[in-house]
Amino acid sequence: MTLKLDRDYNFLVGTYTDLDALAHQPYAPTSGAGIYTLNISTDGTLSERQTTEALNPAVLIPHSSGKLMYGIVETIQNNGDVLQFSHDQGGKLNLEGTFRASGKSTCYLSLSPEKDIAIVINYWDAIIDVVDVDENGILGDVRQSFKQLYRKEGEWRQVEYREDHWENRQVGPHAHCAHFWEDWVFIPDLGENAVFQYRYDTTEKKLVPDTHIKFEAGSGPRHMAMHPTLDICYVSNELFNTVCVAKLDKSEPESTRERLVPIQYESTLENRDQTSYVSEIKLSPDAKFLYVSNRGDNSLAIFKVLDNGGLERIDVVPTGGKFPRHFALTPCGNAVLVANQDSSCLTLFSRDISTGLIQATGATYDIPAPNYIRFL
């Protein structure tokens, strides 16, 4: 399978710079320096352009303007920060502002359809911040902040230190991400083993609790991918190494009921008895294939998306490195880059757009403790 990119691409790679400040324990041989700007040429050659210092930039989310990038600081030693960088097409970053979140191990940001508020997710203590956003994408005042959970007092507890967290992933809430859909917002919670459903009040610009959808006990919902044309979403379950296909229901919008209805579960592994943890989940640009990374099995699971939105697993491919925390498809869809956290390298795969299958090119790039890839 020959690699054919339609043009050169610039992209960013976040790295862990302080391994002791994290809720988890990376085993990368060295720590990174912040956000790395790289280029991939049409023949697959990777080259480094610059490095921007930042503490544990673990998630990189672009504003729709294409001129601002949010870099999320992951730490349990203090409340997290969202760094707001302007950038040019060459990937040069300039810090425009810093937002201090209300919780620890900050892990996600989601902009409203109107781009006037952002939901900031804090994993460690499941604090949800709803924040004003100006016309340039800069985060402002916290409009709403609350702890997400459904268990009664006395039936849960807050983990106190990271070794406690490692052994007790579900004794308390751990929110992971947020997705707007129609009149609602969905927030998966690994600790509460549920996807929380809120109504989004566009007038008050606040989340109104609606209900929660319980998942299989012990499964640990983590991330979601929303189908662009079908009322279907895909939820990765970190602790069970499965993907849930869920139907989205927008009928009778004034009524209160579960809007996310699980209809199918598929394993991301060939061998489900091994220790492994699902990480990133992503649809291809044409939404005909779904990809999921397995940390431990060190592989990418590939699913064909059927006409009704259901899934059929068609391959599981080794990533050529350890603990693939994140991966990204090139915008043209012809290649996949994988961030192998614990072997401190990126690996490059060519991709057949018609079959969805990928093949290692043999190209690797050494980069310390990579955790996220974002094409510009």
C-alpha positions in Angstrom: 0.0 0.0 0.0 1.7 3.2 -1.2 1.5 6.3 0.8 0.0 9.2 -1.2 -0.7 12.5 0.5 -2.4 15.2 -1.4 -0.1 17.9 0.0 2.3 18.6 2.9 0.7 19.0 6.3 1.7 20.8 9.5 0.6 19.3 12.7 1.0 19.6 16.5 2.0 16.9 19.0 1.4 17.3 22.7 3.8 15.6 25.1 3.9 14.9 28.8 6.5 17.0 30.5 6.0 16.1 34.2 5.1 12.4 34.5 4.6 12.7 38.3 1.8 15.3 38.0 -0.5 12.9 36.2 -3.4 10.7 37.4 -1.9 7.8 35.4 1.7 6.6 35.2 3.3 6.8 31.8 6.4 4.6 31.3 8.0 6.7 28.6 11.8 6.7 28.9 12.0 10.5 28.8 9.5 13.4 29.3 8.7 15.9 26.6 9.2 19.7 26.3 5.6 20.8 25.5 3.9 21.1 22.1 6.0 20.1 19.1 5.1 21.5 15.6 6.0 19.1 12.8 5.5 18.7 9.1 4.7 15.6 7.0 5.6 15.8 3.3 3.7 14.1 0.5 6.1 11.1 0.7 5.7 10.7 4.4 8.9 12.4 5.6 8.5 13.9 9.1 10.4 17.0 10.1 10.3 19.1 13.3 9.7 22.9 13.1 9.5 24.3 16.6 8.7 23.5 20.2 6.4 25.5 22.5 7.0 25.0 26.2 3.9 24.0 28.2 3.2 21.8 31.2 1.6 18.4 30.1 -0.3 19.7 27.1 -2.5 16.6 26.8 -5.3 17.7 24.5 -5.2 20.1 21.6 -8.6 21.4 20.3 -9.0 24.0 17.5 -11.4 26.9 17.4 -13.6 26.8 14.3 -11.8 30.0 13.1 -8.7 28.0 12.3 -6.6 30.6 14.1 -6.8 29.6 17.7 -5.8 26.3 19.4 -6.7 25.3 23.0 -3.9 23.4 24.7 -5.2 21.6 27.9 -2.9 21.2 30.8 -3.2 17.9 32.6 -2.2 17.8 36.3 -3.6 16.5 39.6 -1.2 18.8 41.6 -3.3 21.9 40.9 -6.4 22.9 39.0 -5.8 22.6 35.3 -5.3 25.4 32.7 -6.5 25.9 29.2 -3.8 27.6 27.2 -5.1 29.6 24.3 -2.7 29.9 21.3 -3.0 31.9 18.1 -1.2 30.2 15.2 -0.4 30.6 11.6 -0.5 27.9 8.9 3.1 27.1 9.6 2.1 26.1 13.1 3.9 28.8 15.1 2.1 29.2 18.4 1.7 32.4 20.4 0.1 32.4 23.8 -3.0 34.7 23.9 -4.4 33.8 27.3 -4.7 31.2 30.1 -7.9 30.0 31.7 -7.8 28.3 35.1 -10.3 25.5 35.4 -12.2 24.6 38.6 -10.9 21.1 38.8 -7.9 18.8 38.3 -6.7 16.6 35.5 -8.5 18.9 32.9 -9.0 16.8 29.8 -11.5 18.2 27.3 -13.1 21.3 25.9 -16.2 21.5 23.7 -17.5 24.6 22.0 -21.2 25.2 21.6 -22.6 25.4 18.1 -22.8 29.2 18.4 -19.1 29.2 19.7 -20.1 31.5 22.5 -19.6 29.1 25.4 -17.2 26.2 26.1 -17.7 23.2 28.3 -14.4 22.4 30.1 -14.1 18.9 31.6 -12.0 18.0 34.6 -11.4 14.3 34.9 -10.1 13.9 38.4 -13.0 15.4 40.4 -15.6 15.4 37.6 -16.0 19.2 37.8 -17.9 20.6 34.8 -17.2 24.3 33.9 -19.4 26.2 31.5 -17.4 29.2 30.3 -18.1 32.3 28.3 -16.2 32.6 25.0 -15.6 35.8 23.1 -15.7 36.3 19.3 -11.9 35.5 19.1 -12.3 32.3 21.0 -10.8 33.5 24.3 -12.3 32.0 27.4 -13.8 34.4 29.9 -16.0 34.1 33.0 -17.2 30.8 34.4 -21.0 30.8 34.0 -21.7 27.5 35.7 -19.6 25.0 37.6 -20.7 21.7 39.3 -19.7 18.2 40.2 -21.1 15.5 38.0 -22.4 12.3 39.7 -25.6 10.4 40.4 -24.7 8.2 43.3 -25.9 9.3 46.8 -23.6 10.8 49.4 -21.9 7.9 51.2 -22.0 5.7 48.1 -19.0 7.2 46.4 -15.7 8.9 47.4 -13.2 11.2 45.8 -9.8 9.4 45.1 -7.1 11.1 47.1 -3.8 10.3 45.2 -2.9 8.6 42.0 -2.1 5.2 43.4 -5.6 5.3 44.9 -6.9 6.1 41.5 -5.1 3.3 39.8 -6.7 0.7 42.1 -10.1 2.3 42.4 -11.2 3.7 39.0 -14.9 3.6 39.7 -15.3 4.5 43.4 -16.1 8.1 42.4 -17.0 10.1 39.3 -14.4 10.8 36.5 -15.9 12.9 33.6 -14.1 12.5 30.3 -15.5 14.6 27.4 -18.6 16.6 26.2 -20.6 16.6 23.0 -23.4 18.9 21.9 -26.2 17.3 19.9 -29.5 19.0 19.0 -30.9 20.3 22.3 -28.7 18.2 24.5 -25.1 17.7 25.7 -23.7 14.2 26.5 -20.8 13.8 29.0 -19.4 10.3 29.5 -18.2 9.4 33.0 -15.9 6.5 33.5 -16.3 6.5 37.3 -20.1 6.7 37.3 -20.3 4.2 34.5 -22.8 6.3 32.6 -23.3 8.9 30.0 -24.9 12.0 31.5 -27.5 13.8 29.5 -28.2 17.6 29.9 -30.4 20.0 28.1 -28.5 23.1 26.8 -30.3 26.3 27.7 -29.3 28.6 24.9 -30.8 31.7 26.7 -29.1 31.2 30.0 -26.1 29.4 28.4 -26.2 26.7 31.0 -26.6 23.0 31.3 -29.8 21.7 32.8 -29.6 18.1 34.2 -31.9 15.8 32.3 -31.0 12.2 33.0 -28.1 9.7 32.8 -27.7 6.5 30.7 -26.2 3.7 32.7 -23.7 1.5 30.8 -22.6 -2.1 31.5 -21.2 -2.3 35.1 -17.5 -1.9 35.0 -17.3 -0.8 31.3 -16.0 2.7 31.9 -17.4 5.0 29.1 -14.6 7.3 27.9 -14.9 9.1 24.6 -17.5 9.5 21.9 -17.6 10.0 18.1 -20.7 11.5 16.5 -21.8 10.3 13.1 -22.1 13.4 10.8 -25.3 12.3 8.9 -26.9 9.6 11.0 -28.5 9.9 14.4 -25.9 7.5 15.7 -22.9 7.9 18.0 -20.1 5.6 19.1 -18.9 5.4 22.8 -15.6 3.8 23.7 -15.6 1.8 26.9 -12.1 2.1 28.4 -12.3 -0.8 30.9 -14.1 -3.3 28.8 -12.3 -2.5 25.5 -15.6 -2.2 23.6 -17.3 0.3 21.4 -21.0 0.9 22.0 -23.1 1.9 19.0 -26.0 4.1 20.3 -29.0 5.5 18.5 -29.8 9.1 19.1 -33.4 10.1 19.7 -34.6 13.6 19.0 -38.4 12.8 18.8 -40.7 14.8 21.1 -37.9 17.0 22.3 -39.9 18.5 25.2 -40.2 15.1 26.9 -37.6 13.8 29.4 -36.2 10.5 28.4 -32.9 8.9 27.5 -31.8 10.3 24.1 -28.8 7.9 23.7 -29.9 4.3 23.4 -27.2 1.5 23.2 -28.0 -0.9 20.4 -24.7 -2.8 19.8 -21.4 -3.6 21.5 -18.3 -4.7 19.7 -14.9 -5.7 21.1 -11.8 -3.7 20.1 -9.5 -6.7 20.8 -8.8 -10.2 19.4 -7.9 -11.4 22.9 -10.2 -9.9 25.5 -8.5 -11.6 28.4 -5.4 -9.4 28.3 -4.8 -6.2 30.1 -5.6 -3.3 27.8 -7.4 0.0 27.8 -9.3 1.7 25.0 -8.1 5.3 24.3 -8.9 7.4 21.2 -11.9 6.8 19.0 -12.3 8.5 15.6 -14.3 8.3 12.4 -12.7 8.5 9.0 -13.3 11.8 7.0 -16.0 10.0 5.0 -17.5 8.3 8.1 -17.3 4.9 6.5 -14.8 3.5 9.0 -14.2 3.8 12.7 -10.8 3.5 14.4 -10.0 2.8 18.1 -6.6 2.6 19.8 -5.9 -0.1 22.4 -3.3 0.8 25.1 -1.7 -2.5 26.2 -2.6 -4.5 23.2 -0.8 -1.7 21.4 -3.0 -1.8 18.3 -5.6 0.0 16.3 -9.0 -1.7 15.8 -10.7 -0.9 12.5 -14.4 -1.1 12.0 -16.5 -0.8 8.9 -19.5 1.5 9.4 -22.6 -0.2 8.0 -25.4 1.6 6.2 -27.5 1.7 9.4 -24.6 3.0 11.5 -23.8 -0.4 13.0 -20.2 -1.7 13.2 -18.3 -4.7 11.8 -14.7 -5.1 13.0 -12.5 -5.8 10.0 -8.9 -5.7 11.4 -6.7 -5.1 14.5 -3.3 -3.7 13.5 -0.2 -3.4 15.8 0.9 0.3 16.1 4.6 -0.5 16.2 5.0 1.2 19.6 3.8 1.0 23.2 0.6 2.5 24.7 -1.0 4.3 21.7 -2.7 7.1 23.6 -3.8 9.0 20.5 -3.8 8.9 16.7 -5.0 11.1 13.9 -5.9 10.7 10.3 -4.5 13.1 7.8 -7.3 15.5 6.5 -7.1 13.7 3.1 -7.6 10.4 4.8 -4.7 8.7 3.2 -2.5 8.2 6.3 -2.7 7.6 10.0 -0.2 8.9 12.6 -0.1 7.2 16.0 1.3 8.6 19.2 2.9 5.8 21.1 3.3 7.3 24.6 5.5 4.7 26.3 7.9 4.1 23.5 8.3 7.8 22.8 7.6 7.7 19.1 5.2 8.4 16.3 4.5 5.7 13.7 3.1 6.3 10.2 0.6 4.2 8.4 -0.7 4.4 4.8 -4.5 4.0 4.5 -6.7 2.6 1.7 -9.7 5.0 1.6 -11.9 2.4 -0.1 -11.3 -0.5 2.3 -10.3 1.5 5.4 -7.4 -0.8 6.0 -4.0 0.5 7.1 -0.4 -0.6 6.6 2.8 0.4 8.4 5.1 2.4 6.2 8.1 1.7 8.5 8.5 5.5 9.1 8.9 6.5 12.8 9.8 9.7 14.5 11.3 9.8 18.0 9.4 12.3 20.2 9.3 12.0 24.0 6.0 10.9 25.7 3.6 11.9 22.9 0.0 12.0 23.9 -2.0 13.9 21.3 -1.8 14.7 17.5 -3.7 17.6 15.9 -3.4 18.5 12.2 -3.7 22.2 11.4 
